Amino acid sequence: MVWSAVSAGATSISVVVAQRVVTAIWRRVSGRPPPEGPGDQKVTWGAALTWAVALGIGIAVARLIAIRLSEDVWEATTHEEPPKAT
């Protein structure tokens, strides 16, 4: 149960950080705020799709990093492999 909490916490934090990083990069590159959501009619289809892909990749990479680092910390702390997800 402890591993589930550690893994979920790390993943949650990584998603928030990824969203902020991708948003900052978007603003810097495009000079505009990112789309507010999937139904934002103020942006073009291209911008909406680009945002969705960028955010999806950013979150997936952040989640991967968070899980791998959490596993490393778990192993260093407990000297055991973390429980496998079911």
Protein Blocks (a to p, Z undefined) as FASTA:
>chain_A
ZZmmmmmmmmmmmmmmmmmmmmmmmmmmnopacdfbfklmkbcfklmmmmmmmmmmmmmm
mmmmmmmmmmmmmmmmnopacdddZZ
